[in-house]
Each structure stands twice: as C-alpha cells, then as structure tokens.
Amino acid sequence: MSTPALSELLKLPSETRAELAMALWESLSTTERDAALSLSPAQAAELDRRWTEHLNNPASAIAWEDVLRQLRA
C-alpha cells in the first residue's frame, strides 16, 4: 500500500485533515508524545521569563481576540 504524498493529503477537506491529524497524534505512545513536546533548556527558560514578566505586570497582556485581529490585518 502506498502512502499519499503530503500535497495530496492537504487537498482533503478540513474535517478529514483534522481527523487524520488526531488519529496520527493518538497513535503515538506517551513516550513519543512527551518527546515531541519536550522543550529545550532555552525554550523552558524563555517561558519562565515570560511567565515571571506577566506575573509582575499582568496589565501588559494582550487579549487573544486582539492578537488574532492584528494577525489578520
């Protein structure tokens, strides 16, 4: 059985692509999932820095709706 090329899979309807993505994710073991989501020390440090910054100044946060609006502009 041949595997469809990514370009062919991307032509599938969005609902089918989402179902396929979920099926692929769910096919991974816990160890594989953890490895896929692991952060480098630099990434973890950056998240810690940003979280500390937010705790020190929560008013600096931007609402998700505003972020989306800016991205779509």
PDB file of N, CA, C, O and CB in Angstrom:
ATOM      1  N   MET A   1       0.860  -1.177   0.000  1.00  0.00           N
ATOM      2  CA  MET A   1       0.000   0.000   0.000  1.00  0.00           C
ATOM      3  C   MET A   1       0.901   1.234   0.000  1.00  0.00           C
ATOM      4  O   MET A   1       1.838   1.319   0.794  1.00  0.00           O
ATOM      5  CB  MET A   1      -0.976   0.001   1.236  1.00  0.00           C
ATOM      6  N   SER A   2       0.624   2.176  -0.876  1.00  0.00           N
ATOM      7  CA  SER A   2       1.435   3.391  -0.936  1.00  0.00           C
ATOM      8  C   SER A   2       0.807   4.473  -0.059  1.00  0.00           C
ATOM      9  O   SER A   2      -0.410   4.524   0.119  1.00  0.00           O
ATOM     10  CB  SER A   2       1.578   3.889  -2.400  1.00  0.00           C
ATOM     11  N   THR A   3       1.661   5.329   0.479  1.00  0.00           N
ATOM     12  CA  THR A   3       1.218   6.431   1.325  1.00  0.00           C
ATOM     13  C   THR A   3       1.021   7.668   0.460  1.00  0.00           C
ATOM     14  O   THR A   3       1.897   8.004  -0.338  1.00  0.00           O
ATOM     15  CB  THR A   3       2.238   6.709   2.466  1.00  0.00           C
ATOM     16  N   PRO A   4      -0.113   8.354   0.601  1.00  0.00           N
ATOM     17  CA  PRO A   4      -0.329   9.561  -0.198  1.00  0.00           C
ATOM     18  C   PRO A   4       0.715  10.623   0.145  1.00  0.00           C
ATOM     19  O   PRO A   4       1.162  10.728   1.287  1.00  0.00           O
ATOM     20  CB  PRO A   4      -1.752  10.115   0.030  1.00  0.00           C
ATOM     21  N   ALA A   5       1.084  11.389  -0.841  1.00  0.00           N
ATOM     22  CA  ALA A   5       2.029  12.488  -0.630  1.00  0.00           C
ATOM     23  C   ALA A   5       1.347  13.578   0.191  1.00  0.00           C
ATOM     24  O   ALA A   5       0.126  13.728   0.163  1.00  0.00           O
ATOM     25  CB  ALA A   5       2.541  13.059  -1.991  1.00  0.00           C
ATOM     26  N   LEU A   6       2.158  14.327   0.917  1.00  0.00           N
ATOM     27  CA  LEU A   6       1.619  15.403   1.741  1.00  0.00           C
ATOM     28  C   LEU A   6       0.773  16.354   0.900  1.00  0.00           C
ATOM     29  O   LEU A   6      -0.279  16.806   1.353  1.00  0.00           O
ATOM     30  CB  LEU A   6       2.753  16.171   2.431  1.00  0.00           C
ATOM     31  N   SER A   7       1.211  16.658  -0.300  1.00  0.00           N
ATOM     32  CA  SER A   7       0.449  17.581  -1.147  1.00  0.00           C
ATOM     33  C   SER A   7      -0.956  17.050  -1.425  1.00  0.00           C
ATOM     34  O   SER A   7      -1.903  17.829  -1.532  1.00  0.00           O
ATOM     35  CB  SER A   7       1.187  17.822  -2.470  1.00  0.00           C
ATOM     36  N   GLU A   8      -1.095  15.733  -1.540  1.00  0.00           N
ATOM     37  CA  GLU A   8      -2.412  15.132  -1.760  1.00  0.00           C
ATOM     38  C   GLU A   8      -3.247  15.179  -0.491  1.00  0.00           C
ATOM     39  O   GLU A   8      -4.447  15.449  -0.542  1.00  0.00           O
ATOM     40  CB  GLU A   8      -2.271  13.685  -2.243  1.00  0.00           C
ATOM     41  N   LEU A   9      -2.608  14.913   0.663  1.00  0.00           N
ATOM     42  CA  LEU A   9      -3.333  14.956   1.930  1.00  0.00           C
ATOM     43  C   LEU A   9      -3.850  16.358   2.213  1.00  0.00           C
ATOM     44  O   LEU A   9      -4.939  16.516   2.766  1.00  0.00           O
ATOM     45  CB  LEU A   9      -2.437  14.484   3.077  1.00  0.00           C
ATOM     46  N   LEU A  10      -3.088  17.370   1.845  1.00  0.00           N
ATOM     47  CA  LEU A  10      -3.501  18.754   2.089  1.00  0.00           C
ATOM     48  C   LEU A  10      -4.691  19.171   1.234  1.00  0.00           C
ATOM     49  O   LEU A  10      -5.303  20.208   1.492  1.00  0.00           O
ATOM     50  CB  LEU A  10      -2.343  19.690   1.829  1.00  0.00           C
ATOM     51  N   LYS A  11      -5.022  18.387   0.232  1.00  0.00           N
ATOM     52  CA  LYS A  11      -6.192  18.669  -0.602  1.00  0.00           C
ATOM     53  C   LYS A  11      -7.486  18.125   0.003  1.00  0.00           C
ATOM     54  O   LYS A  11      -8.578  18.448  -0.464  1.00  0.00           O
ATOM     55  CB  LYS A  11      -5.992  18.084  -1.985  1.00  0.00           C
ATOM     56  N   LEU A  12      -7.358  17.297   1.043  1.00  0.00           N
ATOM     57  CA  LEU A  12      -8.543  16.730   1.687  1.00  0.00           C
ATOM     58  C   LEU A  12      -9.330  17.834   2.385  1.00  0.00           C
ATOM     59  O   LEU A  12      -8.761  18.867   2.736  1.00  0.00           O
ATOM     60  CB  LEU A  12      -8.146  15.626   2.698  1.00  0.00           C
ATOM     61  N   PRO A  13     -10.627  17.631   2.591  1.00  0.00           N
ATOM     62  CA  PRO A  13     -11.432  18.617   3.322  1.00  0.00           C
ATOM     63  C   PRO A  13     -10.871  18.818   4.731  1.00  0.00           C
ATOM     64  O   PRO A  13     -10.261  17.912   5.299  1.00  0.00           O
ATOM     65  CB  PRO A  13     -12.917  18.169   3.390  1.00  0.00           C
ATOM     66  N   SER A  14     -11.082  20.003   5.284  1.00  0.00           N
ATOM     67  CA  SER A  14     -10.506  20.342   6.590  1.00  0.00           C
ATOM     68  C   SER A  14     -10.928  19.360   7.683  1.00  0.00           C
ATOM     69  O   SER A  14     -10.113  18.999   8.532  1.00  0.00           O
ATOM     70  CB  SER A  14     -10.914  21.753   6.986  1.00  0.00           C
ATOM     71  N   GLU A  15     -12.174  18.930   7.673  1.00  0.00           N
ATOM     72  CA  GLU A  15     -12.638  17.989   8.697  1.00  0.00           C
ATOM     73  C   GLU A  15     -11.864  16.673   8.612  1.00  0.00           C
ATOM     74  O   GLU A  15     -11.486  16.104   9.635  1.00  0.00           O
ATOM     75  CB  GLU A  15     -14.152  17.728   8.544  1.00  0.00           C
ATOM     76  N   THR A  16     -11.635  16.201   7.407  1.00  0.00           N
ATOM     77  CA  THR A  16     -10.890  14.956   7.207  1.00  0.00           C
ATOM     78  C   THR A  16      -9.441  15.128   7.642  1.00  0.00           C
ATOM     79  O   THR A  16      -8.873  14.237   8.273  1.00  0.00           O
ATOM     80  CB  THR A  16     -10.954  14.512   5.732  1.00  0.00           C
ATOM     81  N   ARG A  17      -8.834  16.273   7.308  1.00  0.00           N
ATOM     82  CA  ARG A  17      -7.453  16.530   7.735  1.00  0.00           C
ATOM     83  C   ARG A  17      -7.344  16.575   9.247  1.00  0.00           C
ATOM     84  O   ARG A  17      -6.382  16.055   9.814  1.00  0.00           O
ATOM     85  CB  ARG A  17      -6.942  17.842   7.140  1.00  0.00           C
ATOM     86  N   ALA A  18      -8.331  17.199   9.919  1.00  0.00           N
ATOM     87  CA  ALA A  18      -8.314  17.270  11.379  1.00  0.00           C
ATOM     88  C   ALA A  18      -8.450  15.870  11.982  1.00  0.00           C
ATOM     89  O   ALA A  18      -7.755  15.543  12.944  1.00  0.00           O
ATOM     90  CB  ALA A  18      -9.447  18.190  11.891  1.00  0.00           C
ATOM     91  N   GLU A  19      -9.328  15.051  11.431  1.00  0.00           N
ATOM     92  CA  GLU A  19      -9.492  13.678  11.918  1.00  0.00           C
ATOM     93  C   GLU A  19      -8.213  12.880  11.725  1.00  0.00           C
ATOM     94  O   GLU A  19      -7.820  12.109  12.600  1.00  0.00           O
ATOM     95  CB  GLU A  19     -10.658  12.984  11.199  1.00  0.00           C
ATOM     96  N   LEU A  20      -7.565  13.060  10.589  1.00  0.00           N
ATOM     97  CA  LEU A  20      -6.312  12.371  10.310  1.00  0.00           C
ATOM     98  C   LEU A  20      -5.223  12.815  11.288  1.00  0.00           C
ATOM     99  O   LEU A  20      -4.464  11.990  11.799  1.00  0.00           O
ATOM    100  CB  LEU A  20      -5.868  12.630   8.861  1.00  0.00           C
ATOM    101  N   ALA A  21      -5.151  14.110  11.542  1.00  0.00           N
ATOM    102  CA  ALA A  21      -4.158  14.632  12.483  1.00  0.00           C
ATOM    103  C   ALA A  21      -4.369  14.038  13.874  1.00  0.00           C
ATOM    104  O   ALA A  21      -3.413  13.626  14.530  1.00  0.00           O
ATOM    105  CB  ALA A  21      -4.227  16.169  12.546  1.00  0.00           C
ATOM    106  N   MET A  22      -5.617  13.998  14.316  1.00  0.00           N
ATOM    107  CA  MET A  22      -5.916  13.440  15.635  1.00  0.00           C
ATOM    108  C   MET A  22      -5.585  11.949  15.682  1.00  0.00           C
ATOM    109  O   MET A  22      -5.050  11.465  16.680  1.00  0.00           O
ATOM    110  CB  MET A  22      -7.395  13.666  15.991  1.00  0.00           C
ATOM    111  N   ALA A  23      -5.895  11.228  14.624  1.00  0.00           N
ATOM    112  CA  ALA A  23      -5.600   9.796  14.587  1.00  0.00           C
ATOM    113  C   ALA A  23      -4.093   9.559  14.646  1.00  0.00           C
ATOM    114  O   ALA A  23      -3.632   8.647  15.332  1.00  0.00           O
ATOM    115  CB  ALA A  23      -6.192   9.153  13.318  1.00  0.00           C
ATOM    116  N   LEU A  24      -3.335  10.372  13.935  1.00  0.00           N
ATOM    117  CA  LEU A  24      -1.881  10.243  13.971  1.00  0.00           C
ATOM    118  C   LEU A  24      -1.342  10.548  15.359  1.00  0.00           C
ATOM    119  O   LEU A  24      -0.496   9.816  15.872  1.00  0.00           O
ATOM    120  CB  LEU A  24      -1.236  11.169  12.941  1.00  0.00           C
ATOM    121  N   TRP A  25      -1.832  11.636  15.977  1.00  0.00           N
ATOM    122  CA  TRP A  25      -1.379  12.011  17.317  1.00  0.00           C
ATOM    123  C   TRP A  25      -1.704  10.902  18.321  1.00  0.00           C
ATOM    124  O   TRP A  25      -0.866  10.534  19.144  1.00  0.00           O
ATOM    125  CB  TRP A  25      -2.031  13.343  17.757  1.00  0.00           C
ATOM    126  N   GLU A  26      -2.921  10.376  18.243  1.00  0.00           N
ATOM    127  CA  GLU A  26      -3.348   9.343  19.173  1.00  0.00           C
ATOM    128  C   GLU A  26      -2.608   8.025  18.955  1.00  0.00           C
ATOM    129  O   GLU A  26      -2.587   7.173  19.842  1.00  0.00           O
ATOM    130  CB  GLU A  26      -4.835   9.122  19.047  1.00  0.00           C
ATOM    131  N   SER A  27      -2.005   7.854  17.783  1.00  0.00           N
ATOM    132  CA  SER A  27      -1.248   6.630  17.513  1.00  0.00           C
ATOM    133  C   SER A  27       0.116   6.633  18.195  1.00  0.00           C
ATOM    134  O   SER A  27       0.774   5.595  18.265  1.00  0.00           O
ATOM    135  CB  SER A  27      -1.071   6.447  16.017  1.00  0.00           C
ATOM    136  N   LEU A  28       0.546   7.787  18.696  1.00  0.00           N
ATOM    137  CA  LEU A  28       1.837   7.876  19.367  1.00  0.00           C
ATOM    138  C   LEU A  28       1.736   7.351  20.794  1.00  0.00           C
ATOM    139  O   LEU A  28       0.703   7.484  21.450  1.00  0.00           O
ATOM    140  CB  LEU A  28       2.346   9.323  19.365  1.00  0.00           C
ATOM    141  N   SER A  29       2.810   6.764  21.255  1.00  0.00           N
ATOM    142  CA  SER A  29       2.866   6.336  22.655  1.00  0.00           C
ATOM    143  C   SER A  29       3.070   7.570  23.534  1.00  0.00           C
ATOM    144  O   SER A  29       3.406   8.646  23.040  1.00  0.00           O
ATOM    145  CB  SER A  29       4.013   5.288  22.884  1.00  0.00           C
ATOM    146  N   THR A  30       2.865   7.405  24.825  1.00  0.00           N
ATOM    147  CA  THR A  30       3.091   8.504  25.756  1.00  0.00           C
ATOM    148  C   THR A  30       4.526   8.998  25.663  1.00  0.00           C
ATOM    149  O   THR A  30       4.767  10.204  25.707  1.00  0.00           O
ATOM    150  CB  THR A  30       2.772   8.071  27.189  1.00  0.00           C
ATOM    151  N   THR A  31       5.468   8.098  25.537  1.00  0.00           N
ATOM    152  CA  THR A  31       6.883   8.463  25.419  1.00  0.00           C
ATOM    153  C   THR A  31       7.122   9.281  24.152  1.00  0.00           C
ATOM    154  O   THR A  31       7.845  10.276  24.183  1.00  0.00           O
ATOM    155  CB  THR A  31       7.771   7.202  25.413  1.00  0.00           C
ATOM    156  N   GLU A  32       6.518   8.866  23.044  1.00  0.00           N
ATOM    157  CA  GLU A  32       6.672   9.598  21.785  1.00  0.00           C
ATOM    158  C   GLU A  32       6.044  10.991  21.879  1.00  0.00           C
ATOM    159  O   GLU A  32       6.607  11.967  21.384  1.00  0.00           O
ATOM    160  CB  GLU A  32       6.037   8.808  20.627  1.00  0.00           C
ATOM    161  N   ARG A  33       4.883  11.075  22.514  1.00  0.00           N
ATOM    162  CA  ARG A  33       4.228  12.373  22.682  1.00  0.00           C
ATOM    163  C   ARG A  33       5.083  13.297  23.546  1.00  0.00           C
ATOM    164  O   ARG A  33       5.279  14.466  23.214  1.00  0.00           O
ATOM    165  CB  ARG A  33       2.830  12.196  23.310  1.00  0.00           C
ATOM    166  N   ASP A  34       5.589  12.760  24.657  1.00  0.00           N
ATOM    167  CA  ASP A  34       6.428  13.569  25.545  1.00  0.00           C
ATOM    168  C   ASP A  34       7.668  14.075  24.803  1.00  0.00           C
ATOM    169  O   ASP A  34       8.071  15.227  24.964  1.00  0.00           O
ATOM    170  CB  ASP A  34       6.845  12.751  26.787  1.00  0.00           C
ATOM    171  N   ALA A  35       8.260  13.210  23.999  1.00  0.00           N
ATOM    172  CA  ALA A  35       9.452  13.616  23.242  1.00  0.00           C
ATOM    173  C   ALA A  35       9.114  14.701  22.224  1.00  0.00           C
ATOM    174  O   ALA A  35       9.897  15.626  22.010  1.00  0.00           O
ATOM    175  CB  ALA A  35      10.074  12.403  22.530  1.00  0.00           C
ATOM    176  N   ALA A  36       7.948  14.582  21.600  1.00  0.00           N
ATOM    177  CA  ALA A  36       7.551  15.575  20.591  1.00  0.00           C
ATOM    178  C   ALA A  36       7.277  16.933  21.222  1.00  0.00           C
ATOM    179  O   ALA A  36       7.423  17.967  20.570  1.00  0.00           O
ATOM    180  CB  ALA A  36       6.311  15.098  19.832  1.00  0.00           C
ATOM    181  N   LEU A  37       6.878  16.929  22.491  1.00  0.00           N
ATOM    182  CA  LEU A  37       6.517  18.176  23.169  1.00  0.00           C
ATOM    183  C   LEU A  37       7.604  18.696  24.098  1.00  0.00           C
ATOM    184  O   LEU A  37       7.400  19.697  24.785  1.00  0.00           O
ATOM    185  CB  LEU A  37       5.256  17.978  23.951  1.00  0.00           C
ATOM    186  N   SER A  38       8.741  18.041  24.129  1.00  0.00           N
ATOM    187  CA  SER A  38       9.789  18.470  25.054  1.00  0.00           C
ATOM    188  C   SER A  38      10.373  19.803  24.615  1.00  0.00           C
ATOM    189  O   SER A  38      10.486  20.095  23.424  1.00  0.00           O
ATOM    190  CB  SER A  38      10.897  17.409  25.150  1.00  0.00           C
ATOM    191  N   LEU A  39      10.737  20.593  25.597  1.00  0.00           N
ATOM    192  CA  LEU A  39      11.327  21.913  25.351  1.00  0.00           C
ATOM    193  C   LEU A  39      12.827  21.849  25.560  1.00  0.00           C
ATOM    194  O   LEU A  39      13.324  21.091  26.393  1.00  0.00           O
ATOM    195  CB  LEU A  39      10.700  22.985  26.274  1.00  0.00           C
ATOM    196  N   SER A  40      13.533  22.650  24.799  1.00  0.00           N
ATOM    197  CA  SER A  40      14.960  22.788  25.047  1.00  0.00           C
ATOM    198  C   SER A  40      15.139  23.621  26.313  1.00  0.00           C
ATOM    199  O   SER A  40      14.207  24.314  26.721  1.00  0.00           O
ATOM    200  CB  SER A  40      15.693  23.443  23.825  1.00  0.00           C
ATOM    201  N   PRO A  41      16.295  23.573  26.936  1.00  0.00           N
ATOM    202  CA  PRO A  41      16.525  24.417  28.107  1.00  0.00           C
ATOM    203  C   PRO A  41      16.303  25.906  27.798  1.00  0.00           C
ATOM    204  O   PRO A  41      15.790  26.646  28.638  1.00  0.00           O
ATOM    205  CB  PRO A  41      17.944  24.201  28.631  1.00  0.00           C
ATOM    206  N   ALA A  42      16.684  26.331  26.616  1.00  0.00           N
ATOM    207  CA  ALA A  42      16.496  27.739  26.240  1.00  0.00           C
ATOM    208  C   ALA A  42      15.007  28.075  26.124  1.00  0.00           C
ATOM    209  O   ALA A  42      14.578  29.145  26.557  1.00  0.00           O
ATOM    210  CB  ALA A  42      17.216  28.045  24.904  1.00  0.00           C
ATOM    211  N   GLN A  43      14.221  27.170  25.544  1.00  0.00           N
ATOM    212  CA  GLN A  43      12.788  27.404  25.429  1.00  0.00           C
ATOM    213  C   GLN A  43      12.124  27.446  26.808  1.00  0.00           C
ATOM    214  O   GLN A  43      11.279  28.301  27.072  1.00  0.00           O
ATOM    215  CB  GLN A  43      12.142  26.319  24.562  1.00  0.00           C
ATOM    216  N   ALA A  44      12.512  26.520  27.677  1.00  0.00           N
ATOM    217  CA  ALA A  44      11.944  26.500  29.027  1.00  0.00           C
ATOM    218  C   ALA A  44      12.302  27.783  29.771  1.00  0.00           C
ATOM    219  O   ALA A  44      11.459  28.347  30.468  1.00  0.00           O
ATOM    220  CB  ALA A  44      12.446  25.266  29.812  1.00  0.00           C
ATOM    221  N   ALA A  45      13.535  28.247  29.632  1.00  0.00           N
ATOM    222  CA  ALA A  45      13.962  29.482  30.287  1.00  0.00           C
ATOM    223  C   ALA A  45      13.175  30.674  29.766  1.00  0.00           C
ATOM    224  O   ALA A  45      12.802  31.558  30.537  1.00  0.00           O
ATOM    225  CB  ALA A  45      15.461  29.709  30.078  1.00  0.00           C
ATOM    226  N   GLU A  46      12.920  30.704  28.464  1.00  0.00           N
ATOM    227  CA  GLU A  46      12.161  31.813  27.875  1.00  0.00           C
ATOM    228  C   GLU A  46      10.723  31.810  28.380  1.00  0.00           C
ATOM    229  O   GLU A  46      10.177  32.868  28.692  1.00  0.00           O
ATOM    230  CB  GLU A  46      12.182  31.728  26.337  1.00  0.00           C
ATOM    231  N   LEU A  47      10.112  30.646  28.464  1.00  0.00           N
ATOM    232  CA  LEU A  47       8.749  30.563  29.005  1.00  0.00           C
ATOM    233  C   LEU A  47       8.716  31.013  30.459  1.00  0.00           C
ATOM    234  O   LEU A  47       7.806  31.734  30.869  1.00  0.00           O
ATOM    235  CB  LEU A  47       8.204  29.128  28.885  1.00  0.00           C
ATOM    236  N   ASP A  48       9.701  30.592  31.233  1.00  0.00           N
ATOM    237  CA  ASP A  48       9.782  31.028  32.629  1.00  0.00           C
ATOM    238  C   ASP A  48       9.942  32.537  32.720  1.00  0.00           C
ATOM    239  O   ASP A  48       9.316  33.177  33.565  1.00  0.00           O
ATOM    240  CB  ASP A  48      10.946  30.335  33.344  1.00  0.00           C
ATOM    241  N   ARG A  49      10.780  33.114  31.850  1.00  0.00           N
ATOM    242  CA  ARG A  49      10.989  34.562  31.844  1.00  0.00           C
ATOM    243  C   ARG A  49       9.701  35.297  31.517  1.00  0.00           C
ATOM    244  O   ARG A  49       9.356  36.283  32.167  1.00  0.00           O
ATOM    245  CB  ARG A  49      12.077  34.942  30.840  1.00  0.00           C
ATOM    246  N   ARG A  50       8.994  34.811  30.508  1.00  0.00           N
ATOM    247  CA  ARG A  50       7.744  35.459  30.101  1.00  0.00           C
ATOM    248  C   ARG A  50       6.675  35.334  31.189  1.00  0.00           C
ATOM    249  O   ARG A  50       5.922  36.277  31.431  1.00  0.00           O
ATOM    250  CB  ARG A  50       7.231  34.849  28.787  1.00  0.00           C
ATOM    251  N   TRP A  51       6.609  34.171  31.844  1.00  0.00           N
ATOM    252  CA  TRP A  51       5.623  33.979  32.904  1.00  0.00           C
ATOM    253  C   TRP A  51       5.916  34.924  34.069  1.00  0.00           C
ATOM    254  O   TRP A  51       4.999  35.533  34.621  1.00  0.00           O
ATOM    255  CB  TRP A  51       5.618  32.507  33.386  1.00  0.00           C
ATOM    256  N   THR A  52       7.181  35.045  34.442  1.00  0.00           N
ATOM    257  CA  THR A  52       7.571  35.958  35.519  1.00  0.00           C
ATOM    258  C   THR A  52       7.230  37.394  35.142  1.00  0.00           C
ATOM    259  O   THR A  52       6.724  38.156  35.965  1.00  0.00           O
ATOM    260  CB  THR A  52       9.077  35.828  35.827  1.00  0.00           C
ATOM    261  N   GLU A  53       7.512  37.757  33.896  1.00  0.00           N
ATOM    262  CA  GLU A  53       7.181  39.105  33.417  1.00  0.00           C
ATOM    263  C   GLU A  53       5.685  39.355  33.518  1.00  0.00           C
ATOM    264  O   GLU A  53       5.261  40.429  33.943  1.00  0.00           O
ATOM    265  CB  GLU A  53       7.653  39.300  31.962  1.00  0.00           C
ATOM    266  N   HIS A  54       4.890  38.378  33.133  1.00  0.00           N
ATOM    267  CA  HIS A  54       3.436  38.522  33.203  1.00  0.00           C
ATOM    268  C   HIS A  54       2.970  38.673  34.656  1.00  0.00           C
ATOM    269  O   HIS A  54       2.136  39.527  34.957  1.00  0.00           O
ATOM    270  CB  HIS A  54       2.746  37.311  32.545  1.00  0.00           C
ATOM    271  N   LEU A  55       3.509  37.846  35.551  1.00  0.00           N
ATOM    272  CA  LEU A  55       3.118  37.936  36.954  1.00  0.00           C
ATOM    273  C   LEU A  55       3.467  39.299  37.548  1.00  0.00           C
ATOM    274  O   LEU A  55       2.747  39.820  38.400  1.00  0.00           O
ATOM    275  CB  LEU A  55       3.790  36.830  37.760  1.00  0.00           C
ATOM    276  N   ASN A  56       4.577  39.866  37.088  1.00  0.00           N
ATOM    277  CA  ASN A  56       4.997  41.182  37.583  1.00  0.00           C
ATOM    278  C   ASN A  56       4.192  42.318  36.965  1.00  0.00           C
ATOM    279  O   ASN A  56       4.087  43.394  37.554  1.00  0.00           O
ATOM    280  CB  ASN A  56       6.473  41.396  37.303  1.00  0.00           C
ATOM    281  N   ASN A  57       3.623  42.090  35.786  1.00  0.00           N
ATOM    282  CA  ASN A  57       2.881  43.141  35.100  1.00  0.00           C
ATOM    283  C   ASN A  57       1.735  42.530  34.287  1.00  0.00           C
ATOM    284  O   ASN A  57       1.796  42.526  33.057  1.00  0.00           O
ATOM    285  CB  ASN A  57       3.821  43.964  34.185  1.00  0.00           C
ATOM    286  N   PRO A  58       0.693  42.014  34.945  1.00  0.00           N
ATOM    287  CA  PRO A  58      -0.394  41.350  34.218  1.00  0.00           C
ATOM    288  C   PRO A  58      -1.138  42.272  33.257  1.00  0.00           C
ATOM    289  O   PRO A  58      -1.760  41.795  32.308  1.00  0.00           O
ATOM    290  CB  PRO A  58      -1.371  40.768  35.197  1.00  0.00           C
ATOM    291  N   ALA A  59      -1.086  43.568  33.484  1.00  0.00           N
ATOM    292  CA  ALA A  59      -1.778  44.510  32.595  1.00  0.00           C
ATOM    293  C   ALA A  59      -1.138  44.577  31.213  1.00  0.00           C
ATOM    294  O   ALA A  59      -1.735  45.111  30.278  1.00  0.00           O
ATOM    295  CB  ALA A  59      -1.794  45.897  33.216  1.00  0.00           C
ATOM    296  N   SER A  60       0.069  44.042  31.078  1.00  0.00           N
ATOM    297  CA  SER A  60       0.746  44.083  29.779  1.00  0.00           C
ATOM    298  C   SER A  60       0.226  43.016  28.817  1.00  0.00           C
ATOM    299  O   SER A  60       0.587  43.017  27.640  1.00  0.00           O
ATOM    300  CB  SER A  60       2.243  43.910  29.969  1.00  0.00           C
ATOM    301  N   ALA A  61      -0.618  42.107  29.307  1.00  0.00           N
ATOM    302  CA  ALA A  61      -1.145  41.030  28.464  1.00  0.00           C
ATOM    303  C   ALA A  61      -2.036  41.597  27.366  1.00  0.00           C
ATOM    304  O   ALA A  61      -2.678  42.634  27.534  1.00  0.00           O
ATOM    305  CB  ALA A  61      -1.929  40.011  29.312  1.00  0.00           C
ATOM    306  N   ILE A  62      -2.061  40.901  26.253  1.00  0.00           N
ATOM    307  CA  ILE A  62      -2.901  41.271  25.113  1.00  0.00           C
ATOM    308  C   ILE A  62      -3.969  40.195  24.963  1.00  0.00           C
ATOM    309  O   ILE A  62      -3.655  39.005  24.949  1.00  0.00           O
ATOM    310  CB  ILE A  62      -2.053  41.428  23.789  1.00  0.00           C
ATOM    311  N   ALA A  63      -5.221  40.604  24.851  1.00  0.00           N
ATOM    312  CA  ALA A  63      -6.325  39.655  24.686  1.00  0.00           C
ATOM    313  C   ALA A  63      -6.148  38.864  23.394  1.00  0.00           C
ATOM    314  O   ALA A  63      -5.688  39.400  22.386  1.00  0.00           O
ATOM    315  CB  ALA A  63      -7.685  40.391  24.683  1.00  0.00           C
ATOM    316  N   TRP A  64      -6.518  37.577  23.433  1.00  0.00           N
ATOM    317  CA  TRP A  64      -6.382  36.711  22.269  1.00  0.00           C
ATOM    318  C   TRP A  64      -7.115  37.279  21.049  1.00  0.00           C
ATOM    319  O   TRP A  64      -6.618  37.187  19.926  1.00  0.00           O
ATOM    320  CB  TRP A  64      -6.909  35.319  22.592  1.00  0.00           C
ATOM    321  N   GLU A  65      -8.273  37.854  21.267  1.00  0.00           N
ATOM    322  CA  GLU A  65      -9.027  38.442  20.160  1.00  0.00           C
ATOM    323  C   GLU A  65      -8.231  39.562  19.498  1.00  0.00           C
ATOM    324  O   GLU A  65      -8.264  39.711  18.276  1.00  0.00           O
ATOM    325  CB  GLU A  65     -10.380  38.976  20.655  1.00  0.00           C
ATOM    326  N   ASP A  66      -7.517  40.346  20.299  1.00  0.00           N
ATOM    327  CA  ASP A  66      -6.690  41.427  19.742  1.00  0.00           C
ATOM    328  C   ASP A  66      -5.510  40.869  18.956  1.00  0.00           C
ATOM    329  O   ASP A  66      -5.146  41.407  17.911  1.00  0.00           O
ATOM    330  CB  ASP A  66      -6.181  42.346  20.863  1.00  0.00           C
ATOM    331  N   VAL A  67      -4.918  39.798  19.456  1.00  0.00           N
ATOM    332  CA  VAL A  67      -3.809  39.163  18.742  1.00  0.00           C
ATOM    333  C   VAL A  67      -4.295  38.677  17.383  1.00  0.00           C
ATOM    334  O   VAL A  67      -3.650  38.929  16.365  1.00  0.00           O
ATOM    335  CB  VAL A  67      -3.217  37.985  19.564  1.00  0.00           C
ATOM    336  N   LEU A  68      -5.429  37.982  17.363  1.00  0.00           N
ATOM    337  CA  LEU A  68      -5.981  37.495  16.091  1.00  0.00           C
ATOM    338  C   LEU A  68      -6.286  38.651  15.140  1.00  0.00           C
ATOM    339  O   LEU A  68      -5.999  38.570  13.946  1.00  0.00           O
ATOM    340  CB  LEU A  68      -7.257  36.674  16.342  1.00  0.00           C
ATOM    341  N   ARG A  69      -6.862  39.719  15.669  1.00  0.00           N
ATOM    342  CA  ARG A  69      -7.184  40.866  14.832  1.00  0.00           C
ATOM    343  C   ARG A  69      -5.915  41.446  14.214  1.00  0.00           C
ATOM    344  O   ARG A  69      -5.907  41.797  13.034  1.00  0.00           O
ATOM    345  CB  ARG A  69      -7.923  41.938  15.649  1.00  0.00           C
ATOM    346  N   GLN A  70      -4.849  41.549  14.994  1.00  0.00           N
ATOM    347  CA  GLN A  70      -3.587  42.078  14.489  1.00  0.00           C
ATOM    348  C   GLN A  70      -2.978  41.145  13.428  1.00  0.00           C
ATOM    349  O   GLN A  70      -2.422  41.613  12.433  1.00  0.00           O
ATOM    350  CB  GLN A  70      -2.598  42.282  15.651  1.00  0.00           C
ATOM    351  N   LEU A  71      -3.083  39.850  13.641  1.00  0.00           N
ATOM    352  CA  LEU A  71      -2.539  38.900  12.686  1.00  0.00           C
ATOM    353  C   LEU A  71      -3.289  38.918  11.363  1.00  0.00           C
ATOM    354  O   LEU A  71      -2.708  38.690  10.302  1.00  0.00           O
ATOM    355  CB  LEU A  71      -2.565  37.514  13.268  1.00  0.00           C
ATOM    356  N   ARG A  72      -4.571  39.188  11.438  1.00  0.00           N
ATOM    357  CA  ARG A  72      -5.406  39.173  10.227  1.00  0.00           C
ATOM    358  C   ARG A  72      -5.392  40.496   9.486  1.00  0.00           C
ATOM    359  O   ARG A  72      -5.881  40.582   8.360  1.00  0.00           O
ATOM    360  CB  ARG A  72      -6.829  38.822  10.583  1.00  0.00           C
ATOM    361  N   ALA A  73      -4.843  41.514  10.098  1.00  0.00           N
ATOM    362  CA  ALA A  73      -4.833  42.853   9.477  1.00  0.00           C
ATOM    363  C   ALA A  73      -3.811  42.938   8.375  1.00  0.00           C
ATOM    364  O   ALA A  73      -3.666  43.986   7.747  1.00  0.00           O
ATOM    365  CB  ALA A  73      -4.551  43.932  10.518  1.00  0.00           C
TER     366      ALA A  73
END
